[in-house]
């Protein structure tokens, strides 16, 4: 780093001052304070989640003295916030660094924060590795809240159901969250309870392929090539006015393979067929090497093959706390009118 870490942190905070002021007015106290890839320290991020500052390292651990530098800077710039460091530079991005007992207790202490007036649970360390809400998706959740009033929403790969809870808060009439992990859905249910929601959300523990194929009317067989598939909930065909699709980069199950580089269409087709005529499908792709124009072309081809026209395509860019060096952020979010 050509500049000291303190200088980089200070420049990042100054650049965000107008955004942080706007977000505070919108009842938001969660945002990225330092995005090292674009701000001089690749592999280092600092996120605020309410009363907690979450420092994460991805390529290598913090250098000697940098933790103290981080603590000193934010103690002066944002006093009263607790700092937790999660080193995820090892294999499979698992959190590797031990914490002193008093810091470990603080990292595992349940907390809350707000985004756009919606309350969410937060814990700096828990059974998984990722934070319970991805802050770069705020722009997408904002858009969902603008679109959701009076509509039905299907939230696939829902994780902790942030999109579904935000939609319900904004007046959606029916919300279904689908995820395979019971632990993630449990956090989603807690998130729903934190908010005075006008409807009861539905939480479905299911493989995404099995749920999407059934909602799309394609059906999901219980046996493939003579082998029984794992059990899955039986769902009636249904079309939703809003569908949100946020798959991981790669995942393999007996029902199919999620591959955002080679075969996004495997998920896109049933998601499209589960979207009502005149409805909206919002798709996410977080793989940096996938160029957004090539991805859009792939989705347009898939839609033509499925016999569904895409009437309009809009890009939803991450907000200003996630700057990009080249204008092509890794996270691509595409809103499609169908």
ABEGO torsion letter per residue (X at the ends): XABBAAAAAAAAAAAAAAAAAAAAAAGBABBBABBAAAAGBBGBBBBBBEABBBBBBAABBBBBGAAAAAAAAAAAABBGBBBBBBBAABBGGBBABBBBAAAAAAAABBBBBBBGGBBBBBBABBABABBABBAAAAAAAAAAAAAABGBBBBBBGAEAGAAAAAAAAAGBABBBBBBABAAAAAAAAAAAAABBBABBBBBBBBBAAAAAAAAAGAEBBABBGGBBBBBBBBBBBBBBABBBBBBBABBBBAAEBBBAAABAAAAAAAAAAABBBGBBBBBBBABAABBAAAAAAAAAAAAAAAGBBBABBBBBBBBAABBBAAGBBABBBBBBBX
